[in-house]
Amino acid sequence: MALQTGLMAGLTVQSSTLDGVGKFLDTATTDGSTYAYQTRGEPTLTMTAEALLCRQYLGWMHDDPRLRGGVDLLLRNLINYDEQDLYYWYYATQVMHHMGGDY
């Protein structure tokens, strides 16, 4: 989020830094659609939502099957007020916003 905010503010972010973000995300997933907090961890909805937003910022297209698979998972897990997870709600909402359209 900080790197994207910097880019949006006109700051220079080295491409090698952004490449490093993508490489880390590659280690936190086995399928590109679900993500864990760290390498070889169990995927969670919260980390999946955050990672998918990062992937969107890194340039994944809306029709990327990995992104679509993750978004479909988020759509099956809408906001549940009985199990409050504001971190998940925030990132999942951002992902849907960036998907646009019916999302």
Jmol script that loads the backbone (N, CA, C; Angstrom):
load data "model"
ATOM      1  N   MET A   1       0.832  -1.188   0.000  1.00  0.00           N
ATOM      2  CA  MET A   1       0.000   0.000   0.000  1.00  0.00           C
ATOM      3  C   MET A   1       0.876   1.250   0.000  1.00  0.00           C
ATOM      4  N   ALA A   2       1.943   1.230   0.776  1.00  0.00           N
ATOM      5  CA  ALA A   2       2.817   2.392   0.837  1.00  0.00           C
ATOM      6  C   ALA A   2       3.479   2.650  -0.512  1.00  0.00           C
ATOM      7  N   LEU A   3       3.913   1.599  -1.187  1.00  0.00           N
ATOM      8  CA  LEU A   3       4.541   1.775  -2.492  1.00  0.00           C
ATOM      9  C   LEU A   3       3.549   2.321  -3.516  1.00  0.00           C
ATOM     10  N   GLN A   4       2.346   1.791  -3.524  1.00  0.00           N
ATOM     11  CA  GLN A   4       1.327   2.272  -4.449  1.00  0.00           C
ATOM     12  C   GLN A   4       0.963   3.723  -4.151  1.00  0.00           C
ATOM     13  N   THR A   5       0.844   4.057  -2.884  1.00  0.00           N
ATOM     14  CA  THR A   5       0.544   5.438  -2.512  1.00  0.00           C
ATOM     15  C   THR A   5       1.658   6.367  -2.982  1.00  0.00           C
ATOM     16  N   GLY A   6       2.900   5.922  -2.826  1.00  0.00           N
ATOM     17  CA  GLY A   6       4.036   6.706  -3.317  1.00  0.00           C
ATOM     18  C   GLY A   6       3.971   6.915  -4.817  1.00  0.00           C
ATOM     19  N   LEU A   7       3.681   5.857  -5.554  1.00  0.00           N
ATOM     20  CA  LEU A   7       3.556   5.977  -7.010  1.00  0.00           C
ATOM     21  C   LEU A   7       2.445   6.960  -7.382  1.00  0.00           C
ATOM     22  N   MET A   8       1.310   6.852  -6.693  1.00  0.00           N
ATOM     23  CA  MET A   8       0.186   7.732  -6.977  1.00  0.00           C
ATOM     24  C   MET A   8       0.521   9.189  -6.653  1.00  0.00           C
ATOM     25  N   ALA A   9       1.448   9.385  -5.719  1.00  0.00           N
ATOM     26  CA  ALA A   9       1.855  10.738  -5.339  1.00  0.00           C
ATOM     27  C   ALA A   9       2.974  11.269  -6.233  1.00  0.00           C
ATOM     28  N   GLY A  10       3.404  10.442  -7.201  1.00  0.00           N
ATOM     29  CA  GLY A  10       4.443  10.884  -8.123  1.00  0.00           C
ATOM     30  C   GLY A  10       5.856  10.577  -7.675  1.00  0.00           C
ATOM     31  N   LEU A  11       6.003   9.800  -6.606  1.00  0.00           N
ATOM     32  CA  LEU A  11       7.335   9.427  -6.154  1.00  0.00           C
ATOM     33  C   LEU A  11       7.889   8.299  -7.020  1.00  0.00           C
ATOM     34  N   THR A  12       9.207   8.182  -7.035  1.00  0.00           N
ATOM     35  CA  THR A  12       9.853   7.116  -7.779  1.00  0.00           C
ATOM     36  C   THR A  12       9.966   5.884  -6.904  1.00  0.00           C
ATOM     37  N   VAL A  13       9.495   4.771  -7.411  1.00  0.00           N
ATOM     38  CA  VAL A  13       9.661   3.482  -6.740  1.00  0.00           C
ATOM     39  C   VAL A  13      10.403   2.594  -7.720  1.00  0.00           C
ATOM     40  N   GLN A  14      11.537   2.093  -7.313  1.00  0.00           N
ATOM     41  CA  GLN A  14      12.364   1.294  -8.211  1.00  0.00           C
ATOM     42  C   GLN A  14      11.626   0.026  -8.625  1.00  0.00           C
ATOM     43  N   SER A  15      11.748  -0.317  -9.892  1.00  0.00           N
ATOM     44  CA  SER A  15      11.068  -1.514 -10.391  1.00  0.00           C
ATOM     45  C   SER A  15      11.575  -2.767  -9.690  1.00  0.00           C
ATOM     46  N   SER A  16      12.827  -2.766  -9.255  1.00  0.00           N
ATOM     47  CA  SER A  16      13.345  -3.940  -8.544  1.00  0.00           C
ATOM     48  C   SER A  16      12.615  -4.138  -7.214  1.00  0.00           C
ATOM     49  N   THR A  17      12.164  -3.056  -6.600  1.00  0.00           N
ATOM     50  CA  THR A  17      11.398  -3.156  -5.363  1.00  0.00           C
ATOM     51  C   THR A  17      10.044  -3.794  -5.646  1.00  0.00           C
ATOM     52  N   LEU A  18       9.385  -3.347  -6.700  1.00  0.00           N
ATOM     53  CA  LEU A  18       8.093  -3.915  -7.068  1.00  0.00           C
ATOM     54  C   LEU A  18       8.246  -5.372  -7.495  1.00  0.00           C
ATOM     55  N   ASP A  19       9.343  -5.689  -8.187  1.00  0.00           N
ATOM     56  CA  ASP A  19       9.609  -7.085  -8.552  1.00  0.00           C
ATOM     57  C   ASP A  19       9.761  -7.942  -7.304  1.00  0.00           C
ATOM     58  N   GLY A  20      10.397  -7.379  -6.269  1.00  0.00           N
ATOM     59  CA  GLY A  20      10.570  -8.107  -5.015  1.00  0.00           C
ATOM     60  C   GLY A  20       9.249  -8.403  -4.334  1.00  0.00           C
ATOM     61  N   VAL A  21       8.313  -7.476  -4.425  1.00  0.00           N
ATOM     62  CA  VAL A  21       6.980  -7.703  -3.862  1.00  0.00           C
ATOM     63  C   VAL A  21       6.332  -8.887  -4.566  1.00  0.00           C
ATOM     64  N   GLY A  22       6.394  -8.891  -5.892  1.00  0.00           N
ATOM     65  CA  GLY A  22       5.820  -9.994  -6.657  1.00  0.00           C
ATOM     66  C   GLY A  22       6.480 -11.328  -6.330  1.00  0.00           C
ATOM     67  N   LYS A  23       7.789 -11.312  -6.165  1.00  0.00           N
ATOM     68  CA  LYS A  23       8.501 -12.551  -5.827  1.00  0.00           C
ATOM     69  C   LYS A  23       8.101 -13.065  -4.450  1.00  0.00           C
ATOM     70  N   PHE A  24       7.927 -12.149  -3.491  1.00  0.00           N
ATOM     71  CA  PHE A  24       7.475 -12.595  -2.181  1.00  0.00           C
ATOM     72  C   PHE A  24       6.082 -13.199  -2.277  1.00  0.00           C
ATOM     73  N   LEU A  25       5.182 -12.521  -2.983  1.00  0.00           N
ATOM     74  CA  LEU A  25       3.827 -13.045  -3.122  1.00  0.00           C
ATOM     75  C   LEU A  25       3.841 -14.434  -3.753  1.00  0.00           C
ATOM     76  N   ASP A  26       4.760 -14.652  -4.675  1.00  0.00           N
ATOM     77  CA  ASP A  26       4.891 -15.985  -5.286  1.00  0.00           C
ATOM     78  C   ASP A  26       5.212 -17.048  -4.244  1.00  0.00           C
ATOM     79  N   THR A  27       5.924 -16.680  -3.190  1.00  0.00           N
ATOM     80  CA  THR A  27       6.285 -17.663  -2.155  1.00  0.00           C
ATOM     81  C   THR A  27       5.155 -17.914  -1.167  1.00  0.00           C
ATOM     82  N   ALA A  28       4.167 -17.010  -1.151  1.00  0.00           N
ATOM     83  CA  ALA A  28       3.065 -17.118  -0.181  1.00  0.00           C
ATOM     84  C   ALA A  28       1.816 -17.747  -0.790  1.00  0.00           C
ATOM     85  N   THR A  29       1.948 -18.298  -1.998  1.00  0.00           N
ATOM     86  CA  THR A  29       0.814 -18.919  -2.667  1.00  0.00           C
ATOM     87  C   THR A  29       1.250 -20.217  -3.328  1.00  0.00           C
ATOM     88  N   THR A  30       0.295 -21.098  -3.514  1.00  0.00           N
ATOM     89  CA  THR A  30       0.592 -22.311  -4.283  1.00  0.00           C
ATOM     90  C   THR A  30      -0.156 -22.311  -5.610  1.00  0.00           C
ATOM     91  N   ASP A  31      -1.180 -21.454  -5.713  1.00  0.00           N
ATOM     92  CA  ASP A  31      -2.001 -21.456  -6.925  1.00  0.00           C
ATOM     93  C   ASP A  31      -2.217 -20.074  -7.527  1.00  0.00           C
ATOM     94  N   GLY A  32      -1.714 -19.031  -6.888  1.00  0.00           N
ATOM     95  CA  GLY A  32      -1.892 -17.679  -7.388  1.00  0.00           C
ATOM     96  C   GLY A  32      -3.226 -17.059  -7.030  1.00  0.00           C
ATOM     97  N   SER A  33      -4.123 -17.839  -6.465  1.00  0.00           N
ATOM     98  CA  SER A  33      -5.460 -17.340  -6.128  1.00  0.00           C
ATOM     99  C   SER A  33      -5.673 -17.173  -4.631  1.00  0.00           C
ATOM    100  N   THR A  34      -4.973 -17.944  -3.817  1.00  0.00           N
ATOM    101  CA  THR A  34      -5.089 -17.858  -2.362  1.00  0.00           C
ATOM    102  C   THR A  34      -3.703 -17.640  -1.770  1.00  0.00           C
ATOM    103  N   TYR A  35      -3.657 -16.926  -0.636  1.00  0.00           N
ATOM    104  CA  TYR A  35      -2.365 -16.504  -0.082  1.00  0.00           C
ATOM    105  C   TYR A  35      -2.306 -16.697   1.424  1.00  0.00           C
ATOM    106  N   ALA A  36      -1.098 -16.965   1.880  1.00  0.00           N
ATOM    107  CA  ALA A  36      -0.809 -17.095   3.306  1.00  0.00           C
ATOM    108  C   ALA A  36      -0.041 -15.857   3.772  1.00  0.00           C
ATOM    109  N   TYR A  37       0.100 -15.734   5.079  1.00  0.00           N
ATOM    110  CA  TYR A  37       0.839 -14.618   5.661  1.00  0.00           C
ATOM    111  C   TYR A  37       2.322 -14.717   5.342  1.00  0.00           C
ATOM    112  N   GLN A  38       2.818 -15.948   5.279  1.00  0.00           N
ATOM    113  CA  GLN A  38       4.233 -16.155   4.978  1.00  0.00           C
ATOM    114  C   GLN A  38       4.415 -17.438   4.181  1.00  0.00           C
ATOM    115  N   THR A  39       5.617 -17.626   3.707  1.00  0.00           N
ATOM    116  CA  THR A  39       5.942 -18.782   2.885  1.00  0.00           C
ATOM    117  C   THR A  39       5.530 -20.079   3.567  1.00  0.00           C
ATOM    118  N   ARG A  40       4.902 -20.950   2.788  1.00  0.00           N
ATOM    119  CA  ARG A  40       4.464 -22.277   3.226  1.00  0.00           C
ATOM    120  C   ARG A  40       3.407 -22.245   4.330  1.00  0.00           C
ATOM    121  N   GLY A  41       2.779 -21.113   4.529  1.00  0.00           N
ATOM    122  CA  GLY A  41       1.707 -21.021   5.517  1.00  0.00           C
ATOM    123  C   GLY A  41       0.378 -21.430   4.906  1.00  0.00           C
ATOM    124  N   GLU A  42      -0.623 -21.509   5.753  1.00  0.00           N
ATOM    125  CA  GLU A  42      -1.975 -21.826   5.304  1.00  0.00           C
ATOM    126  C   GLU A  42      -2.650 -20.569   4.760  1.00  0.00           C
ATOM    127  N   PRO A  43      -3.240 -20.639   3.597  1.00  0.00           N
ATOM    128  CA  PRO A  43      -3.938 -19.464   3.053  1.00  0.00           C
ATOM    129  C   PRO A  43      -5.094 -19.045   3.959  1.00  0.00           C
ATOM    130  N   THR A  44      -5.318 -17.745   4.025  1.00  0.00           N
ATOM    131  CA  THR A  44      -6.445 -17.186   4.766  1.00  0.00           C
ATOM    132  C   THR A  44      -7.180 -16.202   3.858  1.00  0.00           C
ATOM    133  N   LEU A  45      -8.423 -15.934   4.184  1.00  0.00           N
ATOM    134  CA  LEU A  45      -9.187 -14.962   3.408  1.00  0.00           C
ATOM    135  C   LEU A  45      -8.552 -13.576   3.482  1.00  0.00           C
ATOM    136  N   THR A  46      -8.125 -13.202   4.668  1.00  0.00           N
ATOM    137  CA  THR A  46      -7.554 -11.874   4.852  1.00  0.00           C
ATOM    138  C   THR A  46      -6.301 -11.683   4.025  1.00  0.00           C
ATOM    139  N   MET A  47      -5.380 -12.632   4.090  1.00  0.00           N
ATOM    140  CA  MET A  47      -4.143 -12.491   3.336  1.00  0.00           C
ATOM    141  C   MET A  47      -4.394 -12.627   1.834  1.00  0.00           C
ATOM    142  N   THR A  48      -5.386 -13.427   1.466  1.00  0.00           N
ATOM    143  CA  THR A  48      -5.742 -13.533   0.056  1.00  0.00           C
ATOM    144  C   THR A  48      -6.233 -12.192  -0.464  1.00  0.00           C
ATOM    145  N   ALA A  49      -7.101 -11.537   0.281  1.00  0.00           N
ATOM    146  CA  ALA A  49      -7.616 -10.231  -0.143  1.00  0.00           C
ATOM    147  C   ALA A  49      -6.486  -9.219  -0.274  1.00  0.00           C
ATOM    148  N   GLU A  50      -5.607  -9.178   0.702  1.00  0.00           N
ATOM    149  CA  GLU A  50      -4.496  -8.217   0.639  1.00  0.00           C
ATOM    150  C   GLU A  50      -3.584  -8.514  -0.541  1.00  0.00           C
ATOM    151  N   ALA A  51      -3.238  -9.773  -0.724  1.00  0.00           N
ATOM    152  CA  ALA A  51      -2.330 -10.140  -1.813  1.00  0.00           C
ATOM    153  C   ALA A  51      -2.949  -9.876  -3.181  1.00  0.00           C
ATOM    154  N   LEU A  52      -4.236 -10.134  -3.328  1.00  0.00           N
ATOM    155  CA  LEU A  52      -4.889  -9.867  -4.612  1.00  0.00           C
ATOM    156  C   LEU A  52      -4.884  -8.376  -4.931  1.00  0.00           C
ATOM    157  N   LEU A  53      -5.050  -7.538  -3.914  1.00  0.00           N
ATOM    158  CA  LEU A  53      -4.964  -6.099  -4.145  1.00  0.00           C
ATOM    159  C   LEU A  53      -3.546  -5.734  -4.595  1.00  0.00           C
ATOM    160  N   CYS A  54      -2.557  -6.310  -3.953  1.00  0.00           N
ATOM    161  CA  CYS A  54      -1.171  -6.069  -4.371  1.00  0.00           C
ATOM    162  C   CYS A  54      -0.962  -6.517  -5.813  1.00  0.00           C
ATOM    163  N   ARG A  55      -1.499  -7.667  -6.164  1.00  0.00           N
ATOM    164  CA  ARG A  55      -1.371  -8.158  -7.542  1.00  0.00           C
ATOM    165  C   ARG A  55      -2.033  -7.191  -8.520  1.00  0.00           C
ATOM    166  N   GLN A  56      -3.171  -6.639  -8.142  1.00  0.00           N
ATOM    167  CA  GLN A  56      -3.814  -5.648  -9.005  1.00  0.00           C
ATOM    168  C   GLN A  56      -2.907  -4.437  -9.180  1.00  0.00           C
ATOM    169  N   TYR A  57      -2.325  -3.969  -8.089  1.00  0.00           N
ATOM    170  CA  TYR A  57      -1.418  -2.824  -8.170  1.00  0.00           C
ATOM    171  C   TYR A  57      -0.179  -3.142  -8.999  1.00  0.00           C
ATOM    172  N   LEU A  58       0.234  -4.408  -8.985  1.00  0.00           N
ATOM    173  CA  LEU A  58       1.410  -4.813  -9.754  1.00  0.00           C
ATOM    174  C   LEU A  58       1.092  -5.071 -11.224  1.00  0.00           C
ATOM    175  N   GLY A  59      -0.189  -4.952 -11.589  1.00  0.00           N
ATOM    176  CA  GLY A  59      -0.522  -5.008 -12.996  1.00  0.00           C
ATOM    177  C   GLY A  59      -1.272  -6.217 -13.500  1.00  0.00           C
ATOM    178  N   TRP A  60      -1.719  -7.100 -12.590  1.00  0.00           N
ATOM    179  CA  TRP A  60      -2.513  -8.227 -13.071  1.00  0.00           C
ATOM    180  C   TRP A  60      -3.786  -7.700 -13.724  1.00  0.00           C
ATOM    181  N   MET A  61      -4.115  -8.232 -14.874  1.00  0.00           N
ATOM    182  CA  MET A  61      -5.314  -7.842 -15.597  1.00  0.00           C
ATOM    183  C   MET A  61      -6.558  -8.488 -14.975  1.00  0.00           C
ATOM    184  N   HIS A  62      -7.691  -7.861 -15.145  1.00  0.00           N
ATOM    185  CA  HIS A  62      -8.946  -8.355 -14.552  1.00  0.00           C
ATOM    186  C   HIS A  62      -9.327  -9.749 -15.021  1.00  0.00           C
ATOM    187  N   ASP A  63      -8.860 -10.132 -16.191  1.00  0.00           N
ATOM    188  CA  ASP A  63      -9.227 -11.449 -16.710  1.00  0.00           C
ATOM    189  C   ASP A  63      -8.199 -12.532 -16.380  1.00  0.00           C
ATOM    190  N   ASP A  64      -7.198 -12.203 -15.565  1.00  0.00           N
ATOM    191  CA  ASP A  64      -6.204 -13.204 -15.161  1.00  0.00           C
ATOM    192  C   ASP A  64      -6.925 -14.296 -14.370  1.00  0.00           C
ATOM    193  N   PRO A  65      -6.793 -15.569 -14.780  1.00  0.00           N
ATOM    194  CA  PRO A  65      -7.534 -16.636 -14.096  1.00  0.00           C
ATOM    195  C   PRO A  65      -7.176 -16.778 -12.614  1.00  0.00           C
ATOM    196  N   ARG A  66      -5.956 -16.447 -12.246  1.00  0.00           N
ATOM    197  CA  ARG A  66      -5.576 -16.519 -10.824  1.00  0.00           C
ATOM    198  C   ARG A  66      -6.313 -15.456 -10.030  1.00  0.00           C
ATOM    199  N   LEU A  67      -6.367 -14.251 -10.582  1.00  0.00           N
ATOM    200  CA  LEU A  67      -7.091 -13.174  -9.919  1.00  0.00           C
ATOM    201  C   LEU A  67      -8.577 -13.508  -9.848  1.00  0.00           C
ATOM    202  N   ARG A  68      -9.131 -13.988 -10.932  1.00  0.00           N
ATOM    203  CA  ARG A  68     -10.555 -14.362 -10.956  1.00  0.00           C
ATOM    204  C   ARG A  68     -10.867 -15.445  -9.925  1.00  0.00           C
ATOM    205  N   GLY A  69      -9.970 -16.427  -9.804  1.00  0.00           N
ATOM    206  CA  GLY A  69     -10.174 -17.485  -8.814  1.00  0.00           C
ATOM    207  C   GLY A  69     -10.207 -16.934  -7.403  1.00  0.00           C
ATOM    208  N   GLY A  70      -9.287 -16.015  -7.102  1.00  0.00           N
ATOM    209  CA  GLY A  70      -9.273 -15.396  -5.775  1.00  0.00           C
ATOM    210  C   GLY A  70     -10.485 -14.529  -5.531  1.00  0.00           C
ATOM    211  N   VAL A  71     -10.884 -13.771  -6.537  1.00  0.00           N
ATOM    212  CA  VAL A  71     -12.059 -12.910  -6.408  1.00  0.00           C
ATOM    213  C   VAL A  71     -13.311 -13.755  -6.192  1.00  0.00           C
ATOM    214  N   ASP A  72     -13.407 -14.869  -6.904  1.00  0.00           N
ATOM    215  CA  ASP A  72     -14.555 -15.760  -6.697  1.00  0.00           C
ATOM    216  C   ASP A  72     -14.604 -16.253  -5.253  1.00  0.00           C
ATOM    217  N   LEU A  73     -13.436 -16.563  -4.674  1.00  0.00           N
ATOM    218  CA  LEU A  73     -13.385 -16.974  -3.272  1.00  0.00           C
ATOM    219  C   LEU A  73     -13.885 -15.853  -2.362  1.00  0.00           C
ATOM    220  N   LEU A  74     -13.446 -14.627  -2.629  1.00  0.00           N
ATOM    221  CA  LEU A  74     -13.901 -13.493  -1.819  1.00  0.00           C
ATOM    222  C   LEU A  74     -15.403 -13.311  -1.942  1.00  0.00           C
ATOM    223  N   LEU A  75     -15.938 -13.493  -3.143  1.00  0.00           N
ATOM    224  CA  LEU A  75     -17.379 -13.347  -3.345  1.00  0.00           C
ATOM    225  C   LEU A  75     -18.187 -14.398  -2.585  1.00  0.00           C
ATOM    226  N   ARG A  76     -17.574 -15.545  -2.347  1.00  0.00           N
ATOM    227  CA  ARG A  76     -18.248 -16.589  -1.567  1.00  0.00           C
ATOM    228  C   ARG A  76     -18.124 -16.330  -0.068  1.00  0.00           C
ATOM    229  N   ASN A  77     -17.381 -15.295   0.301  1.00  0.00           N
ATOM    230  CA  ASN A  77     -17.147 -14.973   1.716  1.00  0.00           C
ATOM    231  C   ASN A  77     -17.371 -13.483   1.950  1.00  0.00           C
ATOM    232  N   LEU A  78     -18.606 -13.082   1.787  1.00  0.00           N
ATOM    233  CA  LEU A  78     -18.965 -11.682   1.950  1.00  0.00           C
ATOM    234  C   LEU A  78     -18.905 -11.280   3.420  1.00  0.00           C
ATOM    235  N   ILE A  79     -19.064  -9.994   3.655  1.00  0.00           N
ATOM    236  CA  ILE A  79     -19.014  -9.465   5.017  1.00  0.00           C
ATOM    237  C   ILE A  79     -19.990 -10.215   5.920  1.00  0.00           C
ATOM    238  N   ASN A  80     -19.473 -10.634   7.051  1.00  0.00           N
ATOM    239  CA  ASN A  80     -20.264 -11.348   8.052  1.00  0.00           C
ATOM    240  C   ASN A  80     -20.108 -10.589   9.368  1.00  0.00           C
ATOM    241  N   TYR A  81     -21.163  -9.924   9.770  1.00  0.00           N
ATOM    242  CA  TYR A  81     -21.080  -9.087  10.972  1.00  0.00           C
ATOM    243  C   TYR A  81     -20.929  -9.898  12.257  1.00  0.00           C
ATOM    244  N   ASP A  82     -21.201 -11.192  12.199  1.00  0.00           N
ATOM    245  CA  ASP A  82     -21.009 -12.036  13.376  1.00  0.00           C
ATOM    246  C   ASP A  82     -19.547 -12.406  13.574  1.00  0.00           C
ATOM    247  N   GLU A  83     -18.764 -12.333  12.512  1.00  0.00           N
ATOM    248  CA  GLU A  83     -17.323 -12.627  12.574  1.00  0.00           C
ATOM    249  C   GLU A  83     -16.578 -11.420  12.028  1.00  0.00           C
ATOM    250  N   GLN A  84     -16.414 -10.420  12.855  1.00  0.00           N
ATOM    251  CA  GLN A  84     -15.839  -9.159  12.393  1.00  0.00           C
ATOM    252  C   GLN A  84     -14.355  -9.279  12.106  1.00  0.00           C
ATOM    253  N   ASP A  85     -13.995  -8.897  10.897  1.00  0.00           N
ATOM    254  CA  ASP A  85     -12.598  -8.881  10.460  1.00  0.00           C
ATOM    255  C   ASP A  85     -12.428  -7.660   9.560  1.00  0.00           C
ATOM    256  N   LEU A  86     -12.227  -6.510  10.166  1.00  0.00           N
ATOM    257  CA  LEU A  86     -12.166  -5.261   9.428  1.00  0.00           C
ATOM    258  C   LEU A  86     -11.027  -5.247   8.421  1.00  0.00           C
ATOM    259  N   TYR A  87      -9.932  -5.909   8.748  1.00  0.00           N
ATOM    260  CA  TYR A  87      -8.788  -5.990   7.840  1.00  0.00           C
ATOM    261  C   TYR A  87      -9.217  -6.698   6.561  1.00  0.00           C
ATOM    262  N   TYR A  88      -9.898  -7.819   6.673  1.00  0.00           N
ATOM    263  CA  TYR A  88     -10.407  -8.542   5.504  1.00  0.00           C
ATOM    264  C   TYR A  88     -11.419  -7.683   4.755  1.00  0.00           C
ATOM    265  N   TRP A  89     -12.339  -7.099   5.476  1.00  0.00           N
ATOM    266  CA  TRP A  89     -13.375  -6.303   4.822  1.00  0.00           C
ATOM    267  C   TRP A  89     -12.759  -5.180   3.990  1.00  0.00           C
ATOM    268  N   TYR A  90     -11.755  -4.514   4.558  1.00  0.00           N
ATOM    269  CA  TYR A  90     -11.113  -3.397   3.861  1.00  0.00           C
ATOM    270  C   TYR A  90     -10.469  -3.870   2.564  1.00  0.00           C
ATOM    271  N   TYR A  91      -9.617  -4.882   2.649  1.00  0.00           N
ATOM    272  CA  TYR A  91      -8.885  -5.321   1.456  1.00  0.00           C
ATOM    273  C   TYR A  91      -9.794  -5.996   0.435  1.00  0.00           C
ATOM    274  N   ALA A  92     -10.753  -6.780   0.887  1.00  0.00           N
ATOM    275  CA  ALA A  92     -11.687  -7.412  -0.053  1.00  0.00           C
ATOM    276  C   ALA A  92     -12.503  -6.349  -0.782  1.00  0.00           C
ATOM    277  N   THR A  93     -12.915  -5.314  -0.071  1.00  0.00           N
ATOM    278  CA  THR A  93     -13.659  -4.228  -0.693  1.00  0.00           C
ATOM    279  C   THR A  93     -12.802  -3.497  -1.722  1.00  0.00           C
ATOM    280  N   GLN A  94     -11.542  -3.274  -1.398  1.00  0.00           N
ATOM    281  CA  GLN A  94     -10.638  -2.623  -2.359  1.00  0.00           C
ATOM    282  C   GLN A  94     -10.457  -3.461  -3.621  1.00  0.00           C
ATOM    283  N   VAL A  95     -10.294  -4.774  -3.442  1.00  0.00           N
ATOM    284  CA  VAL A  95     -10.160  -5.672  -4.599  1.00  0.00           C
ATOM    285  C   VAL A  95     -11.387  -5.557  -5.489  1.00  0.00           C
ATOM    286  N   MET A  96     -12.563  -5.625  -4.889  1.00  0.00           N
ATOM    287  CA  MET A  96     -13.799  -5.544  -5.665  1.00  0.00           C
ATOM    288  C   MET A  96     -13.932  -4.188  -6.360  1.00  0.00           C
ATOM    289  N   HIS A  97     -13.557  -3.133  -5.653  1.00  0.00           N
ATOM    290  CA  HIS A  97     -13.603  -1.792  -6.252  1.00  0.00           C
ATOM    291  C   HIS A  97     -12.738  -1.752  -7.506  1.00  0.00           C
ATOM    292  N   HIS A  98     -11.550  -2.298  -7.437  1.00  0.00           N
ATOM    293  CA  HIS A  98     -10.628  -2.259  -8.570  1.00  0.00           C
ATOM    294  C   HIS A  98     -11.057  -3.223  -9.687  1.00  0.00           C
ATOM    295  N   MET A  99     -11.822  -4.243  -9.351  1.00  0.00           N
ATOM    296  CA  MET A  99     -12.357  -5.116 -10.388  1.00  0.00           C
ATOM    297  C   MET A  99     -13.419  -4.371 -11.202  1.00  0.00           C
ATOM    298  N   GLY A 100     -14.156  -3.491 -10.536  1.00  0.00           N
ATOM    299  CA  GLY A 100     -15.165  -2.694 -11.221  1.00  0.00           C
ATOM    300  C   GLY A 100     -16.399  -3.491 -11.598  1.00  0.00           C
ATOM    301  N   GLY A 101     -17.237  -2.894 -12.401  1.00  0.00           N
ATOM    302  CA  GLY A 101     -18.444  -3.554 -12.900  1.00  0.00           C
ATOM    303  C   GLY A 101     -19.335  -4.067 -11.790  1.00  0.00           C
ATOM    304  N   ASP A 102     -19.820  -5.283 -11.959  1.00  0.00           N
ATOM    305  CA  ASP A 102     -20.733  -5.891 -10.987  1.00  0.00           C
ATOM    306  C   ASP A 102     -20.072  -6.224  -9.662  1.00  0.00           C
ATOM    307  N   TYR A 103     -18.745  -6.252  -9.625  1.00  0.00           N
ATOM    308  CA  TYR A 103     -18.072  -6.590  -8.375  1.00  0.00           C
ATOM    309  C   TYR A 103     -18.281  -5.502  -7.347  1.00  0.00           C
TER     310      TYR A 103
END
end "model"
wireframe off; spacefill off
backbone 0.3
color backbone group
